[in-house]
Amino acid sequence: MDRVKGKVALITGAARGQGRAHAKRLAEEGADIVAVDICADIDNLGYPLGSSEELAETVRIVENEDRRIIARRADVRDGAALQAVVDEAVAEFGGIDIVCANAGLIDSVPKVWEITEEMWDVQIDTMLKGVWNTVRAAVPVMIESGRGGSIIITSSLVGLKGTPHTGAYSAAKAGDVGLAQSLAAEVAPYGIRVNTVHPTAVDTDILMRNEPMQTLFRADLGGRVPTREEFAEACAPMNLLPIPWIEARDVSNAVLFLASDESRYVTGLRMSVDAGALIK
């Protein structure tokens, strides 16, 4: 217990899924939380994003751990909005020690050349520019505090291993790796570490409520949305270990390690939480 006691963690995409799991896990271990989410849907995405009600549930979960939390609606594509949240966090909590740049979405399309410009921009702007906006707002505060810190960027298995039908998503997640590596070199003199996590499929709404993606995985069903069991049959062959997907908490445990002083000399790491998918 108390592995991140006294620290403040900024988490984007915190209304549900991995973001909420990270907020809970870090709060369990003593951190106060700054939770950010767009709390709105994006046109033509094909599945709903997090809501204000879900962000409020994240607040309840963190407060149930007897930790403080600031929760704000902000789009990571909007640098000024993120800066306002960081400024509020500094005023309320005195600084930021941990950054979890987690906000993400995915739009599945048949082929790279069939991606619309609109959906390319949405994915790149959310998961690459959005990560840049997040660290651009947080890093100066972390440097000024003089107490170091840890930045964890959520990439993906496909940030290391390209797969069909995820061209824009893969490009954004691979870009996050390059961004993290450059940033790690730049902030090391200030005692700030930067690492990426690379999950395989995770049992969250980005996958489980994404009917276009599920239908694509089970094209053999003739356009019918697969049941959870049928979808699992399609996901399982991706992994080396005999499971179709991992739980959000599995990723959160990796995030906790990277956020804590247990990893005080770990930086520039590409940490796979992928059930062996990368080497299969």
N, C-alpha and C positions, 0 to 999 in steps of 0.2 A: 504494500500500500504506500501511498504518498510519493510515488515515483516522479511526479511532476508537481509536487506541492509548492504553492506560492507562485506558480507560473501562470501566464495569461496566453490563451491560445485563440488565434483568429482562424475560423473555419468557414470556407465558402461552400455553397451548396449544402447547407446544414439543415434544411427543412426535413429531410428524410434520407433514407439510403445510407451510403457510406458516410456522408457528412454528419448525419445524426449519430451514427454509431461511433464516429470519432469523438464527437462532443460528449457522449455518454462515457466512453472509455477514459478519456482524459479527465473528465470531471470525477470519475470514480477514484482516480489517482491524485486528486488534489488541485487540478487546474481550474481557474476561472475561464469562462468561454465568451468569445465574441462571435456570434453566429450570424451569417449572412446568407440570404437566398433571394432569388428573383421573385419568387411567389407569384408567378404568372406563367401562362402558357405561351408558346411560340407558334405562330401560324404554320400550318402544313407539316408539323413535326411528326404527327401520327400517334402521339401519346401525351398524357398530361405531365406537366412538371410540378414541382412542389408548390404547396399552397400556404397562405397565411395561417390557416388552421394547423397545418402540419408543422410549421415553424413554431407555433405556440406550443405544440406538443413537445418539441425539442426543448423549449424553455422549461416546461414542467418536469421533464426527465432530468435536466441538469439541476434544477432547484431541488429535486427530490434527493440529489446527492449532496445537498447542503452547500452548493457552490453558487457563486454569482454568475450572472449571464446578461449580456446585452445582445438582443436579437433585432436585426434591422433588415428591411427589404432593400436590396440593392442588386443591380445587374452588374456582373463582373466585367461586362463590356464597357461600362461607364466608369472611367477612371476617377472622375470627380466624386461620384457617389461612394466609391470605395475609400477615397481619401477622407471623406467626411466621417465614415464609420471608424477609420483608424484614429482620426483626431478625437472622436468621442471616447474611444477605448482608452486612449492615453489620458484624457481628462478624468475618466472614471476609475481606471485601474492602474494608471501610472506607467504603462508601457505594454509592449507585446514581446513575448519570449518564443512563441511557437506559431508558425504559420502553416496551415494545411490548405493548400491551393487545390481544392477538390471539385469545384463546380464543373459539371459536365453534362453532355447530352449526346445522343447519337441518332443519326438519320440514315436508315439503310436504303441503299439504291442498288440497281443491278450492276452497273459498271462505272468505273471512274469517269469515263467520258459522258455518262448520262447524269452526273451530278449537276444540279442547277447552280447557277452562280449564287442564288439566294441561300441555298442550304450549305454550299461551300463556305460562304462568309459567316453564317451563323455558327458553324462548328469551329472554324479557325478562330473567329473572334471570341468565342466563349472559352475554348480550351487552350488556346495559345496566347492570344492577346489578353484574355481574361486573367491568365496566370501572370503575365507580365504586369498588368495593372495591379494585381494583388501584391506582388513583391515590390513594385515601384512605390506603392504607398507605405508598405510596412518596413522595408529595409532601412530607410533613413532614421526611423524611430528606434529600430533595434540597434543601429550603430550609435546613436546619440545616448542610449541608455548605458552603454558600456558593459553590459552584462552578457553579451553573446546571444546565442539563441539557435533555434533549429527551424529550417524551412523544409517542409515535406510537400512535394508536388505529386499529385495523383496522375501518373501516366497510365499505362495499360500493357498487357501482354502484346497487343498489336502496336505499341510504341517501339517494340524490339523485334517484332516478327509480323510482317505485313500479311493480311488475310484478304480474301475477296470480299467485296461488298462493303468495305469500311474505308474507302480511300481517303475521304476528308478527315474522318476520325483518326485513322492511322497517321496521317500527315501531322495533325495537331499534336497527337501524343508523342510522336517521334520528335517533333519540334520542342516539346517540353523537356526532353532529355538533353538536347543541345543547349537550351536555355539554362537548365539546372547546372550543367557542367561549367558553363561560362560564369554563372553567378557564384558557384562554389569557389572558383578561383579568385573572384573579386572580393568576396566578403570574408574569406578565411583570415585575413589579418585582424579582423574585428571579433574573431571567435565565434562566427556564425557558420553553421554547417548547412549544407543543401543536399538533399537526397530525393530520389524518386522511388515510388512504389509502383509495381506492375502486376495488377491482379489479372487472373483469368476471369471467366464469367462469374458474376457475383449475383446472389439472390436478392436483387433490389428492383425497384420499380422501373429503372432504366431498361431492364431486361424483361421483367415479368409482366409489365403493363404495356410493353412495346409490341403490339400485335403485328405491325409490318415486319419487324425483325423476326418474330416467331414464325410467321408465315413463310418468310424467306428460308429459314432454317429447315422447314418441313414442306418444301415445294411439292413433295410427293403426295401431299394431302389435297391437292387440287384447289388451293386457295382457302381452304378451311383453316381457321386459327387452331393450332394444336392445343390439346390439353396439357397440363403441367407435366404429366408423365410422358406424353409424346414429345414434348419439347426437351425433356431431360434425355431422352434417347438420342436426340440429335446433338446435344451439347457434350455428353459424356465422352465420345471418341476424341474430343479435342485435348483431353487431359491424360497425363500418364497415370496418375492415381485414379482409382475406380470411382469417381464422383462426377456429376454433371456440372456442378458449380460449387463455389465456396460461399461462406456467410460473410456479411459485412464486418462482423466482429473479428474475423480472421485478418482482414486488412487493418482494422483498428489496432490489433495487437502489434502489428508491424509498425504502424504509425507511432504507437506509444513508445516502443523501443527507440525509434529514431528521434522522438521528442525528448526522451529522458537523458539523463547524464550517463546512463549505461552505454550509450553510443557516442560518448563525448569526443572520440577521435575518428568517428565515421563521417566522412563527407564525400560527395561525388559518387555515392553508391547507387546502383540500379537494383533495387531489392525486388525480386520476383516473389509473388505470393500466388502461384499459378498451378499448383497441383502437378507440376512437371510438364506443363504444356509447352514451355519454351524449348525443351530438349526432345520433345516427341517427334 
